Amino acid sequence: MKFVKHLALMAMAAVAAIALGGCDNQEEQTENPNLNQDLTLTVDVEDITATTAKVKVTHNGSAADTWFGFVTTEVDKNEKTLIDEAALAFRASSDVAQLRASKSYVTILNELTPATAYKYIAFGLSDKGEVYGGYGVFEFTTAESNTGGGNTGGGNGGDNTGGGTTSGMRVNEAWSVSYIGAGTLYDQQFDHIVKVTSTDYNPYLLTAVYASEWDPEGLLELGGYLVTDLRNYLTEFNSANGTSYTLADMLFVGDGYDAFNLNPGYYKAVALGVNEQGTLTGLYAVSETFEVKEQVATGNFKAWLGNWEVVGNNGVSYTINLSNGLANKFFIMSYWENDPDFAVKVDYNASLDALFFYSQLVAEDVNFGDAGIGDVYFLGLDDEGSMYTIEAGEYGIGIAGILDGGQRALVRYDDDSIQGYPFFDFMFFVVDIDGKYYRLTNAELLEMPAAINPAGGQVAVAPAARPTVRQNAYTKAVRPAKVYTPGAEIFNFAR
């Protein structure tokens, strides 16, 4: 792990409080102010035949902006009425697997009727069924007779059978991909194991994708992403551990097993042919769709849920709320620095019955009024008064556990396996506006170690969208309606 350290240029004491302002157009405010009302979706349809069409949807939002798309023959019906009806059906089904979050999504419509007018509509839709933002629509008419079009290929299960080709990829009938579930692999226990039974010696990598995102036409793009991501991981792993693993060391040949950390939902496991140079061989296979269900929360996990008073070594205290993010996997922490608007993902280690706090991107493209558009981060401050960004990857800041006497406590994270790992005394929110760093709040910082005690009363879960994964910043584009005022500027340096 490489740490990117930045010296503090001003005192840590905040001199300006957060002033939460409403949006300029109050009539546009919805029940959930954190939904991106500026979301814009664009729909394009091409490769239209008598029975198929290729649909591409793009939008200007972030990965947190979920949307829903559907095709209809009711081309003369009011589009907003069609959207309301689709949202109502979604709320009735509560099938969040229908939602998509991809900023660029391609799907193939099959079994269309020849010589028929259609509309494909895409619109912002939350997991609660709330419609938000704008919508995209494309009207098209299928051909009178089937004039061809690309073979959308096949697979060994799920939606694709046979040995067809898809955008240069071909199903390898020698591979059979299946979901095993929980089990032991490499002397470790995993919840989600995938197996490939192979009768040839072609090398491959394994991955898992949401079933709703499965797109045979996007296999080349998926493979490129998989190889790039794996290479980046190996670079960081080798740097931290003094090893020299290469992509060739990660390839499977013959029967293979791999484990994945999957949230609840419907998935497909995919084997993609890759050679030692990282080039796709053009072979693939896909599993049947399988479902991952949320675990039943253990007693230890449930004992962490609720309101807690965290009292720092310097006497500063926050009353926080821990709510269920994913049973036995992670919590959502609200009200750190007594802030009601931004929530933090906190990992749970079941074997230690402990909480692990990591640096993370909390919210992108937040409107700070005259100060500009900024990203909100949760970062660590070390015992020398220096901040560490996440440009080189997320890092551990603090750990909460139970002491021998039963007292719950928060201590700073210390990884002796990494030379020069910092000692973090504080965890705090930071706003990045065009490379200038600000405190988010005017709250005094709580110093670790800290005692954690049960707190009475009701602390509502923060309304901010819950993060699902830790991630680096992406392109800034969205401007939410809610306007914030940053606290004191404390960092100002060139990246």
GICOR-V609172 format. One record per helix or strand of 3 or more residues. SS is the DSSP state (@ for helix, = for strand). FROM is the first residue (numbers start at 1). LEN is the number of residues. If there is no record, write none. Layout:
ss:SS from:FROM len:LEN
ss:SS from:FROM len:LEN
This chain:
ss:= from:5 len:3
ss:@ from:26 len:3
ss:= from:41 len:6
ss:= from:53 len:7
ss:= from:67 len:6
ss:@ from:79 len:15
ss:@ from:96 len:3
ss:= from:104 len:6
ss:= from:117 len:9
ss:= from:131 len:11
ss:= from:169 len:3
ss:= from:175 len:11
ss:= from:188 len:11
ss:= from:204 len:7
ss:@ from:211 len:3
ss:@ from:216 len:26
ss:@ from:247 len:4
ss:= from:256 len:4
ss:= from:265 len:10
ss:= from:280 len:7
ss:= from:290 len:3
ss:@ from:299 len:5
ss:= from:306 len:7
ss:= from:317 len:10
ss:= from:330 len:5
ss:@ from:336 len:3
ss:= from:344 len:6
ss:= from:354 len:5
ss:= from:360 len:8
ss:@ from:369 len:3
ss:= from:373 len:10
ss:= from:386 len:3
ss:= from:396 len:7
ss:= from:408 len:5
ss:= from:424 len:10
ss:= from:436 len:4
ss:= from:450 len:5
ss:= from:489 len:4
